[in-house]
Amino acid sequence: MTSPILDHAEDVWRGSVSPREMPLRDLRSRGAQEVAEGVVMWPAFGNVYGVRGDGGLALFDTGNVVDAQNAHAAIRGWSDEPVRYAIYSHGHFDHVAGMAPFDAETGPRPNVVAHENVAARFTRYARTAGYNTVINQRQFGFTTLTWPAAYRTPDLTYRDRMAVTLGDVTFDMRHARGETDDATWAFLPERGVLLTGDLFVWVTPNAGNPQKVQRYPDEWAVALRAMAALDAEVLLPGHGLPIVGAGRVRQALIDTADYLDSLVDQTLDMMNAGARLNEILLSVRAPGELADRPYLQPYYDEPEFVVRNIWRLYGGWHDGDPAHLKPPADAVLAGALAELAGGARPIAARAARAAADGDLRLACQLAEFATQAAPADGKVHEVRARVYMLRVQEETSIMARGVYTWAAAESRSAITQEDLLDVYHDIAGGELWWVPPATD
């Protein structure tokens, strides 16, 4: 079997192209493409899969609301048979928001199947819609997103394991906690196909997202090993490209499990020895032999963030520094430091020197102190904008770049009164001409 998607996936696995070089527009223009017997993929930000059996069709994930009509058209370009089931791999918005066009078809609505925690997630999303709007603007620069408060809820839920069939095709669904507490992965034993959802996504596992709720790296690794034991011939991920061949599938899953286990073990060893979080963050490293794998690159999440989530899971929110247990207000601490330094501008100047020396961690912290001490000082904001712009250029993960781009845009917007999101997109697009030189 061959298709443009599978051909590109082969090139990526062999290393002739980077996983980041995905010609998404071209691949999507070709419609839903067959990636296994009776299984098609429509690549998106949140892949959509269609499975055909003697008893009709099933979807595994439904994509996002922006792409819903196109995903529907792609699936219907492949088959006009009724959709009996739509399985949510988890409740993230980019996997559950494409049901409307299928629900609107004549005939019985598809049965949406999901883990029982998905409904609780949707309730939480409704309660935190404003927060989720803000953090997705910060992380991705969305200008029109208003986080929804209503969702297509599941018709069928399960707790540990469940199976549904399409006649000659079985979906053996199992629950796991990993990126989320509501994850479902599925194995089609008759086809040798493994559908992982976001438990495998061709990047460093999203086990440390700094703006999202708890992740579960230990249990994630256990789930990956359970998948590997099935010897599937095809792995279909929540994001990214298929992996074809039992040996490759097993390698990718075991490598990812080993990667997570290493971060957990290193972190717990230092926690058990009494180390503070800051010391652990600066000490734990991804295992070198795995960090070079093309499917474990820190393009979205990164190991340092995973370590923070491990600490939060096993040790709570306090980082071990007693001064941080009940700290002063940020502005009070910044004001005291400015008083000692002779004002906010000397702190900003020291931030600029730290940036020039390549110590952007120190530069960012000092720039924050300076702006907190003098939030109306344009010169201080100039330094802060410059420091964070340099940080954006250095970072690899979407999460870090989003936070730092937002910070740089805040200061540039404060100086010029331009719209914050307009400036954000200028920075994200590489427009650096406005960044002034740091001044004493």
N, C-alpha and C positions, 0 to 999 in steps of 0.2 A: 504494500500500500504506500502511496505517495500523495503528497499535497504540498502546496507552497508553505503551509505552516510547518509540516514535518520536515521539509527540505531545509527551511531556515533553522529549525530546532537542531537538526543534524550539524549544521555549520557552527552553531553556538556551542554545542557539546564538544566538537572537535577543536574549538578555539580559533577558528578562522575569522569569526566576528564576535564582538562583545555581546553579552546578554542585554546591554543597554541599547544596542543598535537594532531595535525591533521596528521594522517598517509597518507600524500599526495601521496607518491609513491604507496602505496597499493590501495588507492581509485582510482587513475588514471589507474592502471593496469587493472581494471575491466571494463574500457571503459565508455561510456556515460551511466549514470544510471538514471532511471526514478525517478523523485522527485515530480511529480504531473501528473494528467491525460494528456497524450500526451506531456509531458515536460521532457526533460532530462538535466542533468548537467554533464559537464566535469570539475572537479575542477582543477584550475591552479592559477598562480599568475595573477589574472584577470580571473574569472570564465567565461566559455563559456556555453551558454544555447541553446538547440534546441527545437523548438516547431513545432508540426505536426498538420495540419488541413486538411480539405477536399481538399483544394487548394494547398497543398504542404507544404514545410518547411520554417521556418524562424529561423534565429540566433539572439540571443540577446547577443551582444559582441562577439568578435572573437579571443581574447587572444593575446599573444605576438608572436614575430617573431620566437623565439627559439622553441616554442611549436606548431607552426602552423601546421606542418605535422602530429604530434600526435593528435592534436585536430581534424583535418580533418578526420583522420582515425577513431577516436572515434565516431564522428557524423555519418560517413558513415558505421560504424559497426552497427549502430542503424537503419539507413534508407538510401535508395538510391534514394529517391524522390528528385525532383529538389528543390534547395533553391531559393525561390522567393525574400526574403528580408533578409538583414543583418542590424540590428539596432545597432548603436553605442550609448552606454549609455553616453559617453563623449569622448573627443579626446585624452585621455592619451594613451601613447604608448602601455601599457599592455592590452588595450582593443580593439585596432583597427588594430593590425598588423598581423592578422591571415587570411586575405582574399585571399591571393595569390592562395592557393590550390583550393579554391572553384571557383575563377575566371577562373582557368585553365581548369575546367571541360568542356566537350562538351555541347553545348546548350547555351541558353541566360545566360549572366552573372547575378548574383543576383543584385538587386537594393539595394544599401547601403543607409540607411535612418539615418538622424542625425539632430540635431539642427543646425540652420544656423551659429552659432558661431564656429562650428567645423572647417570650412574652414579657418576662421581667425586664429584659433589656429595653424593649420598646417603651415600657412604662417609665423607666429611668430616662430614656431619651426625651420623652415628653416633659419631664420635670427639669431637664437641663438643656432645653433647646437653645436658650440664649448663650450659654457657655459653649456649646458645640458649634454654634455659628461663629463665635469669636475665634476659637482655636483653629477652626478650619480656614478662616480668613488668614490667620497668622501662619499656618503651616503651608497652605497652598495658594494664598492670594485670591481666593474666590471673592468676586465682587458682587454677585447677585444671590448668593446662597442664603436662604433662611432655613435653618434646620427644622425639618418637619416634626410635627407633634402627633401625627396619625400614620399608621402603617398597616400593610396587609398582614393580618395576623395568621398564625398557623391554624389549620383545621385538624391536623393530627400531630401529637407530640409524643415523645418517648423520654425515658430517663437514661438507660444504659445502652440498650441495643434494640434494633428494630429492623425488620425486613419488609420490603414491598416488592411486588413482582409486576412485570409486564409480559406475562405468559412465559416466554423463554428467557427472560432476563431478570435477574434478582439484584436488588439493591440491598446489600448487607451493610446497614448503617450502624456506626458506633460513635458514642460520645467521647470527647476528650476535652480536657482543659489545657489550653496552650496560650495562643494569643488572646483568646476569650474563654469565658466559662461555659459557653453554649455551642461549642464546635461539634460539627458532625463530619466524619469522613466516611466514605462509602467504597465498598469493593464489589465489582461485578464479576463473580467467579466464572460465569460462562464465557466472559469476554477477556478475562485477565486484565481488567482495567481498574485502576485505583484513582479515585477522586479525592484529593486531599483538602480541598478548600484552602484556607490560608495557613494550614499547618506546614505547607511547603510553598514558597513563593519566589524562589530564585534570587534571594538576597539574604543577608543576615536575618535570622528570625526576628520578627517584630515582637520581641519579648521585653522591651524596655521603654516603650513610647512615653516620653516625659509629660505629655499632656492628657494621657488616657488612664483608665483604671488598671487595676492589678493584672499582671500577666503571670503565667505558671510554667516556668522553664523546665522544672523537674518532670511534671506530668506530660509536658510537651514531648520531651525526649522519650518517655515511655511509649507514647502513642506512635512516634516515628518508628520505634523498634518493632512495635506490633504490626505496623504496615509493612515493614521490610520483611517480616517473617512470611508474608503471603506470596512472595516471589511473583508479584504482578509484572506483566509484560509492558504495560503502558502506565505512566504516571501523568495525570492531568491536574495541574496546579491551579490555585485560586488566582494567581497572577503569573504571567510569564508563559513559557513554552512547554509543550509536552516533553517527556523523557521516554524514549523507546528502548526496550531491551531490559531483561530482568536484571542483568548485572549492573547496568547503569542505574536503574531504579533503586536497587538495594544500596549501591554506593552513595547515592545522593541522600537517601534517608538516614543511613547509618552515620555518614559524615556530619549531617546536621544534628543528629542526636549527640554524637561525641562532642561537637562544638558547644552545645548547650550544657552538657554535663561538665565539661571542663570549666566553664565560667561559674557554674554553681559550686563545684568542688573548691576552686580557688577562693571564691568569696567566703564560703562557710569555714574553710580552714583559717582564714584571717579573722573572721568574726569570733570563732572559738578561741583564738589566741588573744582576744581583747582589742583588736585594732579598731580605730575609728573609721567611719565611712570614707573620709577624705583620703586616708592612707590606702584604703582598699581600692578606691577609684584610680589612684595613681600607680597601683601595683599590678592589678589583674590584667592579663592580656589574653586575647584569643590564641588558641594553639596554632603555632606557626605553620604546621603542615596542612592545616585546614583553612587558615585565613586566606590562602591563595586560590582556593577553589572558586571557579566562576559563579557558582550558585550560593556563595557565602560572603559576598562583598557587602560592605556597609553603606549601601546606596540609599537605604530608607531608614532603618534603625542602626544602632551601632553598639559594640560591646560595653562601652562605658555606661550607656543607659540601661542595658540589661542588668549590669551589676547593681545599679540603684534599685531596680525592681526586685532583685533577689534580696537585697537588704530590707526593703519594705515588706516583703513577704515573710521573712524570717525574723526580722528585728524591729519592725515598727518604723515610725517616721523620725524618731530622734537619731541624729547622726553620731552621737557619742561625745560631741563637744558640749560641755556643760553651759557655756555661754549662749548656746543656741536653743537651750530648752525654753527659756523665756527671754527672748532677745528684745532689745530696744526697737522702737520704730525705725525703719530704714532711714527716714529723713533725719531723725535725731542722731543716729550714729554717723551719718554723712556730715551733718553739721559739726559734730565734735571733731571729726577728722579734718574738716576744712579749717576749723579754728586752730588746730595744732599746726596745720600746713601753711597757714597764712592766707587762706581763702580757697575757693573752689578751683580757680584757674591753675594754681600750682599743682593741684592733684591731677587736673586734666593734662597739664604739661608732662607730668610723670607718666601718665597713661600713654601719651604720644611717644615718649622715649621707650617705654616698654614695648610698644608695638614696633618701633624701629629696630629694637633688639630681637624681635621675633617672639616675644613672650606675650602672645595674645590673650592668654588666660588672665594674666595680671592686668594687661591693658584694659580688658573689658570690665574687670571688677573696679579698677580705679575710675574709669569713665562713668560707671554707674554711680559711684560715690560722688563724683563731681557734679553730675546732673541732679542727683537727689539733694545735694547741698545748695545748688543754684539753678533751679528748674527754668528760670527765665533768661539765663545767660546764653546768648547766641554763640559766643566763642566756645563755650563749654560744649554746646550741642554740636558744633562743627567737629570737635575732636571725637565726640562720641560717635557721630556718623562715620567718620573716617575709620575708627577702630573696628566698628562692627562690619563695615564694608570689607575691610581686610579679612575679618573672620569668615565672612561669607565665602570669599574666594578660596579659603583654606579648607573648608569643610567638605565632606563627601556625602553625608546623609541628608535626605530631604528634611528630616526633623530639625537638625541643627541649623541648616541654611534658612529654613522658614523662620525660626525664632530670631536669628541674627539679622535677617533681612528686615523683619518687622521693626527691630530695635533701631537699625540704621534709618529706616523710613520715618520712624517717630521723630528722630532728631532733625532730619532734613525737613520734614513737614513743619516742625516747630519753628525752623529758621525762615522758611519761605511761605508758610501758610498754604502750600499746595495740599491737595487731597492726599491723605495717608495712603490709600490703596493705589492711587496713581503713582506715587513715589515708589511704593513697594514693587510695582511691576516694572518701573524703570530700572530699579536695582537688580531685580531678578533677571531682567533682560540684558544686563551687563553694561548699562549706561552709567559710567563712572565719572563723566566729565565734570560733574558738579561738586565732587568731593574736594574740599579745599585742603591745602597743606596744613598740618598741625602747627599751631602757634603756641609760644610760651605766654 
